[in-house]
Amino acid sequence: MPLLGGIRPPIALLCVLVLALAGLTAQVLGPAGEPAVPQAVLSSQQHFAEDGAIALRASIDERVTDLNRTAAALNAGPPVKPERILSDLGRTYQKWTGTTVLDLESGKVLAARGETIPLGWLDKDVLTGDKALKPRMVRLETGDVRLMTMAVLDFEGGPQQLLLASNSLSVPAINLGPFRSMAVVATGGEILATAGFEQSEALNSDQERKELGFLQKQMSGLSARAARETEQDPVSAREPGSRGYPGVSGTLVGENYNGRIATAGYASLSSSDPEEKSSVGAGLGLTVVALLPVVQQAAGPGRELYGLLAAGALVVLGLLAAAVLWATVQRPLLRLFLESRRLARGDLTRPVAVPRWGEAARVGSALERLRAQLGGPDGDSGGRQRVKGRFGVRGPLALTTVLLLLWCLPVGLLLNRTDDSVSIPASMVNDQRDRTDLVADRVRRALNEAQADLVSTSRLIDPDDAGAGRALLEETLREHTRYQALYLLGEDGDVVARAGEEPRADFVDGDDPPLVRVTGKGGKKPVVQAAAPLPDHKGMTLVGEVRVEFLNSLLKRPGLGEVRVVDSEAETIAASDGFLAFEELPRDALADLVRAGNVHVGAGPVENGLLIREGRGTTVAAAAPFSGGGVAADIGWTVVSWQNAKDFQITPYQREDRSVLAGLLGLALIVVCLGWVHLVVARPMRALAASAEKLADGDLKSVLYPRYQDEVGAVIRSLELLRQQLQARKQTQARRLAEPEAGVRGR
């Protein structure tokens, strides 16, 4: 008998899997108590650090790109005086702490604006070689660190000049929310900048100063640990988030003070695309650390008893199911195997022990009839009559399924069920609000950057040279993937020069037209337009249509749920998932949240977050209207986000998920084991019963071939031997009857 054939392996596997699932159930359904910090809170800090790292990287890369693009545009035109260069640069981009133009040959400073840039770090290695003109981090005399960006100005017929710009490596200008602090950390763990710490002189008591000192100490220690963690390769990083974030990110837990635990998320600056190697910010070796003190949760009561009871019930029902299969399927089948082999060997003296019901009874009855046909003595087994069974082996299989479902369904559907009364940590609502505000800031800055690029390009366009203007627009479109079309409008509104797609909407000017607007109602996609009037050419405007896909990409952040950008009427302009142009928000509560966020309080609209409890579910939602500087601050847009609280890694939801998983594993156990029994026993047994009855009814021509090398196959082989014996017996009887007749004819 093969090792993996027949009825015994699936029953043995059923017992093994039941015991394994019982052990897993006792382990996962009865944890010893509540964790001090929910995993959802730790994951939220990790995502917050990732958002900060993305914002810092984008800020650094944009500054470097803007400087290089400005230098390239200047080199393509006539010579410009250094003072004019810095003046135009400062008006277009307000992002550098200091700018300087110096003569490369003499080293003389030709013009300077803002913060004084030290020049002692400039040497031959900085200006030549493989790393020439690469951005460098330089420490000032004050101890602050600046990122120095360089570009060469090479005007035709004049000496080469070096354009220098210094950037502070400060924490991104994002809303940190209450109690959170953030740091930018260099390789080796040195903290370059922090934000969120209160000044000690502003505190009111010694206790607050002690807590501030504790947090600063924790930030120092956790930053050093985070710097070591981010030195590993993202592919080999084991921390959560390393697979969904292109860099290395994770969480750390610090010490406890006054009932609050220091938790931190960290993320290395990395390229927005793992395959992209040109990101300046990604190559600086910086790490963003977000620190938040969290109130330690009180340990809940132990729940080991729940897991043990569920595991014990599974063991009882599983062993009962195995006993049913053993008594009603395995034992009758093995008895048939022994009886058929006895008859095939020629032992016809005693009647066949016929099982009570099902296919086994049909096969046993057929064997008894075959024994009688082979000349065996009559018995009193009653097996000569045909047995009819309606369910057969399917009956025990159904009973076994019901026994196991008595455990799977209650555990998966009823045990550890949650409702809207689950307590959601306040930090989760705060983080949803603050991260939504961060996304709103990213979108606003992206639109401001788009309009600033148009302003920079508009200064280089010559409306009288259509060919040169078209070439400049095509070059700008290649450099900026955020646009789908760029076109220059004349005084009458006609397109003078164009690059990219056809304009999808008209740009109508008024007395004071907004420089960023959205049109296209009634179409398939909203049309987001940014504009910049041409200087010295009244009535002419450079317009760029921003791709909606570009805005959608800014909204996709893990751990934030569904995110949308809506206008002042709460109609969708962009979304992290699919959407219809200008469709309404799916819930009235979200629209109310958007309207509440746009109410001016104090200096202006503020972000809001809330819990929406409906039925058995809870939703965490937040809305952040555009605020801050730039031309996009006043367009009335709002970023709104929401997600189901069940997505949080909170203990009640985790218990519910584990219960559902245990129920699903039980269903998988039923499908695997009982499906195996059905395939290798139930179906072959029905075919075996039909073949045995046909043979007992006199069909000696149909050859019986065993399809499986198991008990059923062994019975079929025995039936084939019996068929051959009956056929030989019939032929012998025919010859005996023919021989006397031949003798009579001979005389």
Secondary structure in CASP SS format (residue, H / E / C, confidence):
PFRMAT SS
TARGET T0000
AUTHOR 0000-0000-0000
METHOD secondary structure of the structure
MODEL  1
M C 1.00
P C 1.00
L C 1.00
L C 1.00
G C 1.00
G C 1.00
I C 1.00
R H 1.00
P H 1.00
P H 1.00
I H 1.00
A H 1.00
L H 1.00
L H 1.00
C H 1.00
V H 1.00
L H 1.00
V H 1.00
L H 1.00
A H 1.00
L H 1.00
A H 1.00
G H 1.00
L H 1.00
T H 1.00
A H 1.00
Q H 1.00
V H 1.00
L C 1.00
G C 1.00
P C 1.00
A C 1.00
G C 1.00
E C 1.00
P C 1.00
A C 1.00
V C 1.00
P C 1.00
Q H 1.00
A H 1.00
V H 1.00
L H 1.00
S H 1.00
S H 1.00
Q H 1.00
Q H 1.00
H H 1.00
F H 1.00
A H 1.00
E H 1.00
D H 1.00
G H 1.00
A H 1.00
I H 1.00
A H 1.00
L H 1.00
R H 1.00
A H 1.00
S H 1.00
I H 1.00
D H 1.00
E H 1.00
R H 1.00
V H 1.00
T H 1.00
D H 1.00
L H 1.00
N H 1.00
R H 1.00
T H 1.00
A H 1.00
A H 1.00
A H 1.00
L H 1.00
N H 1.00
A C 1.00
G C 1.00
P C 1.00
P C 1.00
V C 1.00
K C 1.00
P H 1.00
E H 1.00
R H 1.00
I H 1.00
L H 1.00
S H 1.00
D H 1.00
L H 1.00
G H 1.00
R H 1.00
T H 1.00
Y C 1.00
Q C 1.00
K C 1.00
W C 1.00
T C 1.00
G E 1.00
T E 1.00
T E 1.00
V E 1.00
L E 1.00
D E 1.00
L C 1.00
E C 1.00
S C 1.00
G C 1.00
K C 1.00
V E 1.00
L E 1.00
A E 1.00
A E 1.00
R E 1.00
G E 1.00
E C 1.00
T C 1.00
I C 1.00
P C 1.00
L C 1.00
G C 1.00
W C 1.00
L C 1.00
D C 1.00
K H 1.00
D H 1.00
V H 1.00
L H 1.00
T C 1.00
G C 1.00
D C 1.00
K C 1.00
A C 1.00
L C 1.00
K C 1.00
P C 1.00
R E 1.00
M E 1.00
V E 1.00
R E 1.00
L C 1.00
E C 1.00
T C 1.00
G C 1.00
D C 1.00
V E 1.00
R E 1.00
L E 1.00
M E 1.00
T E 1.00
M E 1.00
A E 1.00
V E 1.00
L E 1.00
D C 1.00
F C 1.00
E C 1.00
G C 1.00
G C 1.00
P C 1.00
Q C 1.00
Q E 1.00
L E 1.00
L E 1.00
L E 1.00
A E 1.00
S E 1.00
N E 1.00
S E 1.00
L C 1.00
S C 1.00
V C 1.00
P C 1.00
A C 1.00
I C 1.00
N C 1.00
L C 1.00
G C 1.00
P C 1.00
F C 1.00
R C 1.00
S E 1.00
M E 1.00
A E 1.00
V E 1.00
V E 1.00
A C 1.00
T C 1.00
G C 1.00
G C 1.00
E C 1.00
I E 1.00
L E 1.00
A E 1.00
T E 1.00
A E 1.00
G C 1.00
F C 1.00
E C 1.00
Q C 1.00
S H 1.00
E H 1.00
A H 1.00
L C 1.00
N C 1.00
S C 1.00
D H 1.00
Q H 1.00
E H 1.00
R H 1.00
K H 1.00
E H 1.00
L H 1.00
G H 1.00
F H 1.00
L H 1.00
Q H 1.00
K H 1.00
Q H 1.00
M H 1.00
S H 1.00
G H 1.00
L H 1.00
S H 1.00
A H 1.00
R H 1.00
A H 1.00
A H 1.00
R H 1.00
E H 1.00
T C 1.00
E C 1.00
Q C 1.00
D C 1.00
P C 1.00
V C 1.00
S C 1.00
A C 1.00
R C 1.00
E C 1.00
P C 1.00
G C 1.00
S C 1.00
R C 1.00
G C 1.00
Y C 1.00
P C 1.00
G C 1.00
V C 1.00
S E 1.00
G E 1.00
T E 1.00
L E 1.00
V E 1.00
G E 1.00
E E 1.00
N E 1.00
Y E 1.00
N C 1.00
G C 1.00
R E 1.00
I E 1.00
A E 1.00
T E 1.00
A E 1.00
G E 1.00
Y E 1.00
A E 1.00
S E 1.00
L C 1.00
S C 1.00
S C 1.00
S C 1.00
D C 1.00
P C 1.00
E C 1.00
E C 1.00
K C 1.00
S C 1.00
S C 1.00
V C 1.00
G H 1.00
A H 1.00
G H 1.00
L C 1.00
G C 1.00
L C 1.00
T E 1.00
V E 1.00
V E 1.00
A E 1.00
L E 1.00
L E 1.00
P E 1.00
V E 1.00
V E 1.00
Q C 1.00
Q C 1.00
A C 1.00
A C 1.00
G C 1.00
P C 1.00
G C 1.00
R C 1.00
E H 1.00
L H 1.00
Y H 1.00
G H 1.00
L H 1.00
L H 1.00
A H 1.00
A H 1.00
G H 1.00
A H 1.00
L H 1.00
V H 1.00
V H 1.00
L H 1.00
G H 1.00
L H 1.00
L H 1.00
A H 1.00
A H 1.00
A H 1.00
V H 1.00
L H 1.00
W H 1.00
A H 1.00
T H 1.00
V H 1.00
Q H 1.00
R H 1.00
P H 1.00
L H 1.00
L H 1.00
R H 1.00
L H 1.00
F H 1.00
L H 1.00
E H 1.00
S H 1.00
R H 1.00
R H 1.00
L H 1.00
A H 1.00
R C 1.00
G C 1.00
D C 1.00
L C 1.00
T C 1.00
R C 1.00
P C 1.00
V C 1.00
A C 1.00
V C 1.00
P C 1.00
R C 1.00
W C 1.00
G H 1.00
E H 1.00
A H 1.00
A H 1.00
R H 1.00
V H 1.00
G H 1.00
S H 1.00
A H 1.00
L H 1.00
E H 1.00
R H 1.00
L H 1.00
R H 1.00
A H 1.00
Q H 1.00
L C 1.00
G C 1.00
G C 1.00
P C 1.00
D C 1.00
G C 1.00
D C 1.00
S C 1.00
G C 1.00
G C 1.00
R C 1.00
Q C 1.00
R C 1.00
V C 1.00
K C 1.00
G C 1.00
R C 1.00
F C 1.00
G C 1.00
V C 1.00
R H 1.00
G H 1.00
P H 1.00
L H 1.00
A H 1.00
L H 1.00
T H 1.00
T H 1.00
V H 1.00
L H 1.00
L H 1.00
L H 1.00
L H 1.00
W H 1.00
C H 1.00
L H 1.00
P H 1.00
V H 1.00
G H 1.00
L H 1.00
L C 1.00
L C 1.00
N C 1.00
R C 1.00
T C 1.00
D C 1.00
D C 1.00
S C 1.00
V C 1.00
S C 1.00
I C 1.00
P C 1.00
A H 1.00
S H 1.00
M H 1.00
V H 1.00
N H 1.00
D H 1.00
Q H 1.00
R H 1.00
D H 1.00
R H 1.00
T H 1.00
D H 1.00
L H 1.00
V H 1.00
A H 1.00
D H 1.00
R H 1.00
V H 1.00
R H 1.00
R H 1.00
A H 1.00
L H 1.00
N H 1.00
E H 1.00
A H 1.00
Q H 1.00
A H 1.00
D H 1.00
L H 1.00
V H 1.00
S H 1.00
T H 1.00
S H 1.00
R C 1.00
L C 1.00
I C 1.00
D C 1.00
P C 1.00
D C 1.00
D C 1.00
A H 1.00
G H 1.00
A H 1.00
G H 1.00
R H 1.00
A H 1.00
L H 1.00
L H 1.00
E H 1.00
E H 1.00
T H 1.00
L H 1.00
R H 1.00
E H 1.00
H C 1.00
T C 1.00
R C 1.00
Y E 1.00
Q E 1.00
A E 1.00
L E 1.00
Y E 1.00
L E 1.00
L E 1.00
G C 1.00
E C 1.00
D C 1.00
G C 1.00
D C 1.00
V E 1.00
V E 1.00
A E 1.00
R E 1.00
A E 1.00
G E 1.00
E C 1.00
E C 1.00
P C 1.00
R C 1.00
A C 1.00
D C 1.00
F C 1.00
V C 1.00
D C 1.00
G C 1.00
D C 1.00
D C 1.00
P C 1.00
P C 1.00
L C 1.00
V E 1.00
R E 1.00
V E 1.00
T E 1.00
G C 1.00
K C 1.00
G C 1.00
G C 1.00
K C 1.00
K C 1.00
P C 1.00
V E 1.00
V E 1.00
Q E 1.00
A E 1.00
A E 1.00
A E 1.00
P E 1.00
L C 1.00
P C 1.00
D C 1.00
H C 1.00
K C 1.00
G C 1.00
M C 1.00
T E 1.00
L E 1.00
V E 1.00
G E 1.00
E E 1.00
V E 1.00
R C 1.00
V H 1.00
E H 1.00
F H 1.00
L H 1.00
N H 1.00
S H 1.00
L H 1.00
L H 1.00
K C 1.00
R C 1.00
P C 1.00
G C 1.00
L C 1.00
G C 1.00
E E 1.00
V E 1.00
R E 1.00
V E 1.00
V E 1.00
D C 1.00
S C 1.00
E C 1.00
A C 1.00
E E 1.00
T E 1.00
I E 1.00
A E 1.00
A E 1.00
S C 1.00
D C 1.00
G C 1.00
F C 1.00
L C 1.00
A C 1.00
F C 1.00
E C 1.00
E E 1.00
L C 1.00
P C 1.00
R C 1.00
D H 1.00
A H 1.00
L H 1.00
A H 1.00
D H 1.00
L H 1.00
V H 1.00
R H 1.00
A H 1.00
G H 1.00
N C 1.00
V C 1.00
H C 1.00
V E 1.00
G C 1.00
A C 1.00
G E 1.00
P C 1.00
V C 1.00
E C 1.00
N E 1.00
G E 1.00
L E 1.00
L E 1.00
I E 1.00
R E 1.00
E E 1.00
G C 1.00
R C 1.00
G E 1.00
T E 1.00
T E 1.00
V E 1.00
A E 1.00
A E 1.00
A E 1.00
A E 1.00
P E 1.00
F C 1.00
S C 1.00
G C 1.00
G C 1.00
G C 1.00
V H 1.00
A H 1.00
A H 1.00
D H 1.00
I C 1.00
G C 1.00
W C 1.00
T E 1.00
V E 1.00
V E 1.00
S E 1.00
W E 1.00
Q E 1.00
N E 1.00
A H 1.00
K H 1.00
D H 1.00
F C 1.00
Q C 1.00
I C 1.00
T H 1.00
P H 1.00
Y H 1.00
Q H 1.00
R H 1.00
E H 1.00
D H 1.00
R H 1.00
S H 1.00
V H 1.00
L H 1.00
A H 1.00
G H 1.00
L H 1.00
L H 1.00
G H 1.00
L H 1.00
A H 1.00
L H 1.00
I H 1.00
V H 1.00
V H 1.00
C H 1.00
L H 1.00
G H 1.00
W H 1.00
V H 1.00
H H 1.00
L H 1.00
V H 1.00
V H 1.00
A H 1.00
R H 1.00
P H 1.00
M H 1.00
R H 1.00
A H 1.00
L H 1.00
A H 1.00
A H 1.00
S H 1.00
A H 1.00
E H 1.00
K H 1.00
L H 1.00
A H 1.00
D C 1.00
G C 1.00
D C 1.00
L C 1.00
K C 1.00
S C 1.00
V C 1.00
L C 1.00
Y C 1.00
P C 1.00
R C 1.00
Y C 1.00
Q C 1.00
D C 1.00
E H 1.00
V H 1.00
G H 1.00
A H 1.00
V H 1.00
I H 1.00
R H 1.00
S H 1.00
L H 1.00
E H 1.00
L H 1.00
L H 1.00
R H 1.00
Q H 1.00
Q H 1.00
L H 1.00
Q H 1.00
A H 1.00
R H 1.00
K H 1.00
Q H 1.00
T H 1.00
Q H 1.00
A H 1.00
R H 1.00
R H 1.00
L H 1.00
A H 1.00
E H 1.00
P H 1.00
E H 1.00
A H 1.00
G H 1.00
V H 1.00
R H 1.00
G H 1.00
R C 1.00
END
